[in-house]
Amino acid sequence: MPIRTRHWMPRRSRLMPFVRIAAWSLLAVTAACTITPPQRPMTYVPPAAINSVTLDQYRASVARRILERNPSYVLRGTPQAMLRSLVVVSFTVDRDGQLVGESVYRTNGDDEAENTALTTLRRASPLPQPPSKLLDTRGHLELMEDWLFNDDGKFQLRTFASPQAQTID
């Protein structure tokens, strides 16, 4: 019976045909592809937009108007540690700063505080004109503000509120 002998090759030599095929396949695939780095879109920002008022700035101007028109209701100094009430009001203004609608969004059920919040908002109308870039397709802008009430019925708006007292007196 003939003896079969296996032709011995070093391991590296046996893998060479597979490595060559893989290398050529990779080269063919990458030659067909071009890698283009992502392009940043060119955006033009007009100077008027850079200098226009942001939403936070507009919100601050609205809060200032509310405080200016209602000085007898404004709490000066530090709000008490346990507030009497927190009233969140949602309101919509048109392009001229006129109130289109307002409603109490969140409250603890203090009717007097809710009434004061809505009354002081209405008394501040017309509000400053919002920048046109903040308006929706109907020409409106919806905002929210928080009225923070002490026991005496005076309030601060969250936009400009002082830190609350740390102890209950």
Phi, psi and omega in degrees: 000131183289146179268128178272133176242140179263132180285122184268131175232147174300151183305316180301321181291326180291330181274345185304316179299322179291321179295318179297317180296316180297318180295316180293323178296315179297318179297319180295318180294314182288333178291330180281342182258146171241136180259117179247124178296148181299139180265134174281132179294139178279117178243139177254122178253113181295147180305327180297324180289326179293322183271357184281169184281138176273171180299317180296321178294320178295316178303319179295321179292326176293315179299319177300317180297317180298315181293319180296322183277353183225051187297329182287343179264349188280131177277123176263139177095208187269127175294149180296161184297314178254103182293148176293317185201152171234120180241122177258123182247132174258133179214155182237135176242153176265184184298340179265359181088006178283141176290126178264329179189153177209148178201155176284123182269321180210142181201168174260008177095010179279098184301320181296317179294318178300314179299318179297317180299311180294320180295315181292328175294312180297321180296332181279351181285143004284144178276168176303149179292129178285149175299141184300331181289347178267351184280148175277187184294340177271358182084025182242160174223127178259133180229168172224148175216150180252130174259122181254114187256135169275173180299331182280002178089357178275153185227162165236151174269141183304327181305324182238017186292143173279157175299143180289158175298153182266341182236152177268123180265000000 
